[in-house]
Amino acid sequence: MRKASRLFEIIQILRLARKPMTAAAMAEALEVTVRSIYRDIAALQAMRVPIEGGRGIGYIMRPGFDLPPLMFSIEEMEAIVLALALLERTADEELKQAARRVNQKIAGAVPAPLRQAMDNKALYAWGTIAQPPVGLDLAIVRRAIRDERKLELGYRDELGRATERTIRPIALIYYSETANIVAWCELRQAIRNFRSDRVERCAAAEDFFKGDGDRLRELWTRGWTEKAVPA
């Protein structure tokens, strides 16, 4: 790894770290020697990058430091191209429009060789395109997850029985044929999976579950290997 790339990666590591990072941990992540990390840290500090700490205690970065515009390798550009193409297979219209805007912004910002990686049409995402659900807008679900806001659903279960549910949405799983809402169901008092194509009505509720989303996601991921329980 070239030194310029390594310095950028060190800044990224420290910006994302939630606790002090030792030189040994960064050296292992970047596959370089600890001595190289010490030299790089000193170089960054000389450039007035606000890194604090020292040997044996680890390093942190003071908040508020902004990176220059991102640059990508060819492989990273190919990963972006494929990820954006996969979004086109989903039924989330708002995300698909956002993906197209991302494509345009990146194409306008990167140099010509990387732009060619986006335009050469060599990578494709193939398969069934999910149909948009009739009874809800997935954008409402994503916003409710971010805001930790309850949703009111009119829902039909796998036997076709109509029910009214108040849920606390915590995740969305995108499949080729549909999307599943993972949520705490107040009727069942448990984590349940709601198929978006069985939702007949969806509206944001007045109530929130602020601060409880992470706990519910942890509860869900603990049972990740178990069979998903239908609503």
Secondary structure, 3 states (H helix, E strand, C coil): CCHHHHHHHHHHHHHHCCCCECHHHHHHHHCCCHHHHHHHHHHHHHCCCCEEEECCCEEEECCCCCCCCCCCCHHHHHHHHHHHHHHCCCCCHHHHHHHHHHHHHHHHHCCHHHHHHHHCCCCCCCCCCCCCCCCCCHHHHHHHHHHCEEEEEEEECCCCCEEEEEEEEEEEEECCCCEEEEEEECCCCEEEEEEHHHEEEEEEEEEECCCCHHHHHHHHHHCCCCCCCEC
